[in-house]
Amino acid sequence: MGSRVLVRNPESGDQRRSVQAAQEAEERGYEVLNTSEEGEEVDLAREAAAGGADVVVACGGDGTLNGVARGVDRAGRLEEVTLGVVPAGTGNGFAGNVGIDGVTEAFESVEAGRTRRLDVGMADWSGESGRGDGSDAGSSGAGDAGLAGGDADETARPFLNSCICGLTAEASARTEPALKQRLGVLAYVFTTLQHTGDFEGLELDIRAGSESDPVWSGEAALLLVGNARRFPNRQANVEDGKLDVVVIEDAPTIDYLARGAVERLFQGEVSHLTRLRVPSLVVDAGEPRQFSLDGEMVERERLEITTRERVMEFAVGEGYDPNPVDDRADGE
């Protein structure tokens, strides 16, 4: 196996970029590995890392990148292998957060050695029973144990961008691939609008770190735990060892959304917000609920969410700022 590998999802959202990435990768001496089924990027990345690859680049969206990171982690080489991403999916949130906007830029960042050590979020359901849907709001559709990309004994998964539970997570799980292909990110907004009236609030208890008492308890419309993402759609500091947590609270928020103002959710223009910034938290939903880990769906009742600080070497763009301006403006 060559020292540089591109793991490519040919079914990802942006076919033009995907084809360009394959061509450029071959010209630059990469071995190109194409997925042929859901979740295969996990195994391809694991095999590449275990075989001695020192650079593994994902070509696709957030879901494909998540699968590649999982695979490298399963090989026990997440701290050694340089990861990169060519943004070619429906959702390219992480790529944007690290300053990678184009195909050539992705490869040039690797070749220039422009890397940073970034945090990785972890969602752990040790001792929990549950199932995964195999839905993928990102690209590849890797599911849970027993499905493509999942191990029967898997009890934890990494996430790079965010872990989401609630309205938008359940809408993501219901978004049809054909609609994503046609509308891109707007597909998620469209599906959210369709299902807002059906959504029942989450009863959540959230504990921070080792605290025994909840720091937040009640009915929520949405829980967003960001590693590289701050709600609504901004870059977080992905080198600080902390998670940016937002809870959108209670039934009035659901009524607010039902009046056709879902776009305000994505712009952050909603009341009833609680913000936390913590290195770890425990989320207890009381019953199995859908959690989206970079678009990869798992259904769990309880998650322990932590950060692995600066564990991943990642190729970033020239404009990447580890401490975003918006973050400083908020005084955090």
C-alpha positions as CSV (number, residue, x, y, z in Angstrom):
1,M,0.0,0.0,0.0
2,G,1.3,3.4,-0.9
3,S,2.2,6.0,1.7
4,R,-0.6,8.4,0.5
5,V,-4.2,7.2,0.0
6,L,-7.4,8.9,-1.2
7,V,-10.6,7.2,0.1
8,R,-13.3,8.4,-2.3
9,N,-17.1,8.1,-2.1
10,P,-18.1,8.2,-5.8
11,E,-21.8,8.6,-4.7
12,S,-21.1,11.8,-2.7
13,G,-23.0,15.0,-3.6
14,D,-20.5,16.9,-5.8
15,Q,-19.7,14.6,-8.7
16,R,-17.5,17.2,-10.5
17,R,-15.3,17.6,-7.5
18,S,-15.2,13.9,-6.9
19,V,-13.9,13.1,-10.4
20,Q,-11.4,16.0,-10.2
21,A,-10.1,14.7,-6.9
22,A,-9.5,11.2,-8.3
23,Q,-7.6,12.6,-11.3
24,E,-5.5,15.0,-9.1
25,A,-4.8,12.2,-6.6
26,E,-3.5,9.9,-9.2
27,E,-1.3,12.6,-10.7
28,R,0.2,13.3,-7.3
29,G,1.0,9.7,-6.6
30,Y,-1.9,8.8,-4.3
31,E,-3.6,5.4,-4.4
32,V,-7.3,5.9,-5.0
33,L,-9.7,3.6,-3.1
34,N,-13.3,3.9,-4.1
35,T,-16.2,2.8,-1.9
36,S,-18.8,0.5,-3.5
37,E,-21.2,0.1,-0.6
38,E,-22.3,2.0,2.5
39,G,-19.8,2.3,5.3
40,E,-16.9,0.8,3.2
41,E,-14.8,3.9,3.8
42,V,-14.3,2.7,7.4
43,D,-12.7,-0.5,6.3
44,L,-10.7,1.0,3.5
45,A,-9.2,3.6,5.8
46,R,-8.4,1.1,8.5
47,E,-6.7,-1.2,6.0
48,A,-4.7,1.7,4.5
49,A,-3.6,2.9,7.9
50,A,-2.7,-0.6,9.1
51,G,-0.8,-1.1,5.9
52,G,1.5,1.8,6.6
53,A,-0.1,4.8,4.8
54,D,1.1,8.0,6.4
55,V,-1.5,10.2,4.7
56,V,-5.2,9.3,4.3
57,V,-7.4,11.9,2.6
58,A,-11.2,11.5,2.5
59,C,-13.1,12.6,-0.6
60,G,-16.8,13.2,0.1
61,G,-18.9,14.9,2.8
62,D,-18.9,15.0,6.6
63,G,-20.1,11.4,6.8
64,T,-17.3,10.1,4.6
65,L,-14.7,12.0,6.6
66,N,-16.2,10.6,9.8
67,G,-15.9,7.1,8.4
68,V,-12.3,7.6,7.4
69,A,-11.3,8.9,10.8
70,R,-13.1,6.0,12.4
71,G,-11.1,3.6,10.2
72,V,-7.8,5.2,11.0
73,D,-8.7,5.2,14.7
74,R,-9.5,1.5,14.6
75,A,-6.1,0.8,13.1
76,G,-4.7,2.5,16.2
77,R,-2.9,5.2,14.2
78,L,-5.1,8.3,14.6
79,E,-2.2,10.1,16.3
80,E,0.3,9.1,13.6
81,V,-1.5,9.4,10.2
82,T,-2.0,12.8,8.6
83,L,-5.7,13.2,7.6
84,G,-7.1,15.5,5.0
85,V,-10.4,16.1,3.2
86,V,-11.6,17.0,-0.3
87,P,-15.0,18.7,0.2
88,A,-17.2,16.8,-2.3
89,G,-20.3,15.9,-0.3
90,T,-23.7,17.3,0.4
91,G,-22.5,18.6,3.8
92,N,-18.9,19.8,4.0
93,G,-19.0,21.5,7.3
94,F,-15.8,20.3,8.8
95,A,-13.8,21.1,5.6
96,G,-15.1,24.7,5.7
97,N,-14.2,24.9,9.4
98,V,-10.6,24.0,8.8
99,G,-10.3,26.3,5.8
100,I,-10.5,23.8,2.9
101,D,-12.7,25.0,0.1
102,G,-11.5,23.3,-3.0
103,V,-9.9,20.1,-4.5
104,T,-6.5,21.5,-5.3
105,E,-6.3,23.3,-2.0
106,A,-6.9,20.1,-0.1
107,F,-3.9,18.3,-1.8
108,E,-1.6,21.4,-1.6
109,S,-2.3,21.7,2.2
110,V,-1.0,18.1,2.6
111,E,2.0,18.6,0.4
112,A,2.9,21.9,2.1
113,G,2.8,20.2,5.5
114,R,0.2,22.7,6.7
115,T,-1.2,20.7,9.5
116,R,-2.6,21.2,13.0
117,R,-3.3,18.8,15.8
118,L,-7.1,19.0,16.3
119,D,-9.5,17.7,18.9
120,V,-11.8,14.7,18.3
121,G,-15.2,14.3,20.0
122,M,-16.2,10.9,21.3
123,A,-19.7,9.5,21.9
124,D,-19.6,6.5,24.2
125,W,-22.6,4.3,25.0
126,S,-20.8,1.6,27.0
127,G,-23.3,-0.8,28.6
128,E,-26.2,0.6,26.5
129,S,-28.3,-1.5,24.1
130,G,-29.5,0.2,21.0
131,R,-29.4,0.2,17.2
132,G,-28.3,2.3,14.3
133,D,-30.4,3.3,11.4
134,G,-27.6,3.4,8.8
135,S,-28.9,6.8,7.7
136,D,-26.3,9.3,6.6
137,A,-26.9,13.0,6.3
138,G,-23.3,13.4,5.3
139,S,-22.6,10.9,2.5
140,S,-21.7,7.4,3.1
141,G,-24.5,6.0,5.2
142,A,-22.4,4.0,7.7
143,G,-24.7,2.7,10.3
144,D,-24.3,1.0,13.7
145,A,-23.4,-2.4,14.9
146,G,-24.4,-5.0,12.4
147,L,-24.5,-2.6,9.5
148,A,-21.9,-1.4,7.1
149,G,-19.0,0.2,8.9
150,G,-20.2,-1.0,12.3
151,D,-18.7,-3.6,14.7
152,A,-20.9,-5.8,16.7
153,D,-18.9,-4.9,19.9
154,E,-18.7,-1.2,19.1
155,T,-19.5,1.0,22.1
156,A,-18.1,4.4,21.1
157,R,-17.6,6.5,18.0
158,P,-15.6,9.6,17.1
159,F,-17.2,12.7,15.7
160,L,-15.2,15.6,14.2
161,N,-17.9,18.3,13.6
162,S,-20.9,17.7,15.9
163,C,-23.2,15.4,17.7
164,I,-26.8,16.4,17.4
165,C,-30.0,15.1,19.0
166,G,-33.5,16.3,18.4
167,L,-35.4,18.0,15.6
168,T,-32.7,18.4,12.9
169,A,-31.1,15.0,13.7
170,E,-34.4,13.2,13.1
171,A,-35.0,15.3,10.0
172,S,-31.6,14.3,8.7
173,A,-32.4,10.6,9.3
174,R,-35.5,11.1,7.1
175,T,-33.9,13.0,4.3
176,E,-34.0,11.0,1.1
177,P,-30.7,10.7,-0.9
178,A,-32.4,11.9,-4.1
179,L,-33.5,15.0,-2.3
180,K,-30.0,15.7,-1.0
181,Q,-28.6,15.2,-4.5
182,R,-31.1,17.8,-5.9
183,L,-31.2,20.4,-3.1
184,G,-27.9,19.9,-1.2
185,V,-28.0,21.3,2.3
186,L,-31.4,22.8,1.7
187,A,-32.8,19.3,1.7
188,Y,-32.3,19.1,5.4
189,V,-34.2,22.4,5.9
190,F,-37.0,21.1,3.6
191,T,-37.3,17.8,5.6
192,T,-37.3,19.7,8.9
193,L,-40.2,21.9,7.7
194,Q,-42.1,18.8,6.7
195,H,-41.7,17.0,10.0
196,T,-41.7,19.9,12.6
197,G,-45.4,19.3,13.4
198,D,-44.7,15.6,14.1
199,F,-41.8,16.1,16.4
200,E,-42.2,15.5,20.1
201,G,-39.8,17.3,22.5
202,L,-36.8,15.6,24.1
203,E,-36.8,15.0,27.8
204,L,-33.1,15.4,28.7
205,D,-30.9,15.4,31.7
206,I,-27.5,16.8,30.9
207,R,-24.6,16.5,33.4
208,A,-21.2,18.2,32.9
209,G,-18.0,16.4,33.6
210,S,-18.1,14.5,36.9
211,E,-21.1,16.5,38.3
212,S,-23.8,14.4,39.9
213,D,-26.6,16.9,39.4
214,P,-27.8,17.9,36.0
215,V,-26.6,21.3,34.6
216,W,-29.7,21.3,32.5
217,S,-32.9,19.3,32.7
218,G,-36.2,19.6,30.9
219,E,-37.9,19.4,27.5
220,A,-35.8,20.4,24.5
221,A,-36.2,20.7,20.8
222,L,-32.6,20.3,19.9
223,L,-29.3,19.5,21.5
224,L,-26.1,20.3,19.6
225,V,-22.7,19.3,20.9
226,G,-20.0,20.9,18.7
227,N,-16.4,19.9,18.4
228,A,-15.5,22.0,15.3
229,R,-18.9,23.7,15.1
230,R,-20.6,26.4,17.1
231,F,-24.4,26.8,16.8
232,P,-25.9,27.8,14.5
233,N,-23.3,27.5,11.8
234,R,-19.9,28.9,12.9
235,Q,-16.5,27.4,13.4
236,A,-15.6,26.5,17.0
237,N,-12.1,26.4,18.5
238,V,-11.2,22.8,17.7
239,E,-7.9,22.9,19.6
240,D,-9.1,23.9,23.1
241,G,-10.3,20.5,24.4
242,K,-13.8,21.8,25.0
243,L,-17.2,21.1,23.5
244,D,-19.6,23.9,22.5
245,V,-23.0,22.8,23.7
246,V,-26.4,24.4,22.9
247,V,-29.8,23.4,24.1
248,I,-32.9,24.9,22.4
249,E,-35.5,24.5,25.0
250,D,-39.2,23.6,25.5
251,A,-42.4,23.5,23.5
252,P,-42.7,27.2,22.7
253,T,-39.7,26.8,20.5
254,I,-41.4,24.0,18.6
255,D,-44.5,26.2,18.1
256,Y,-42.2,29.0,16.9
257,L,-40.6,26.6,14.3
258,A,-44.0,25.3,13.2
259,R,-45.0,28.8,12.0
260,G,-42.5,28.3,9.1
261,A,-39.4,29.9,10.6
262,V,-37.1,27.0,10.5
263,E,-34.5,29.1,8.8
264,R,-34.3,31.1,12.0
265,L,-33.1,28.0,13.7
266,F,-30.2,27.6,11.3
267,Q,-29.4,31.3,11.7
268,G,-29.5,31.1,15.5
269,E,-32.4,33.6,15.8
270,V,-34.3,31.7,18.5
271,S,-35.0,32.3,22.1
272,H,-34.9,29.7,24.9
273,L,-31.2,29.0,24.3
274,T,-28.8,27.5,26.9
275,R,-25.1,27.5,26.1
276,L,-22.4,25.5,27.8
277,R,-18.7,25.0,27.2
278,V,-17.3,21.9,28.8
279,P,-14.7,19.2,28.2
280,S,-17.3,16.4,28.7
281,L,-20.9,15.8,29.4
282,V,-23.4,13.0,29.9
283,V,-26.8,13.1,28.1
284,D,-29.6,11.0,29.4
285,A,-32.7,11.0,27.1
286,G,-34.7,8.5,29.2
287,E,-35.5,6.4,26.0
288,P,-33.7,5.6,22.8
289,R,-33.4,8.7,20.6
290,Q,-31.6,9.5,17.3
291,F,-28.1,11.0,17.6
292,S,-26.4,12.3,14.5
293,L,-22.6,12.0,14.7
294,D,-21.4,14.0,11.7
295,G,-24.5,12.8,9.9
296,E,-24.1,9.1,10.9
297,M,-27.1,8.1,12.9
298,V,-27.1,6.0,16.1
299,E,-30.1,5.4,18.4
300,R,-29.2,5.5,22.1
301,E,-30.8,6.4,25.4
302,R,-27.6,7.6,27.1
303,L,-24.3,9.0,25.7
304,E,-21.2,10.1,27.5
305,I,-19.6,12.7,25.2
306,T,-15.9,13.6,25.7
307,T,-13.0,15.3,23.8
308,R,-9.7,13.7,22.9
309,E,-7.6,16.9,22.9
310,R,-5.3,17.5,19.9
311,V,-5.2,13.8,19.0
312,M,-5.5,14.1,15.2
313,E,-3.0,15.6,12.7
314,F,-5.1,17.3,10.0
315,A,-4.2,19.2,6.9
316,V,-5.8,22.7,7.1
317,G,-6.2,25.6,4.7
318,E,-4.2,28.8,4.6
319,G,-7.1,30.8,6.1
320,Y,-7.7,28.4,9.0
321,D,-7.9,30.3,12.3
322,P,-7.8,28.0,15.4
323,N,-9.5,30.7,17.5
324,P,-12.2,32.2,15.2
325,V,-13.1,35.9,15.3
326,D,-16.7,35.1,16.2
327,D,-15.5,33.1,19.1
328,R,-13.4,36.0,20.4
329,A,-16.2,38.4,19.8
330,D,-18.4,36.3,22.2
331,G,-15.8,36.8,24.9
332,E,-15.3,33.0,25.3
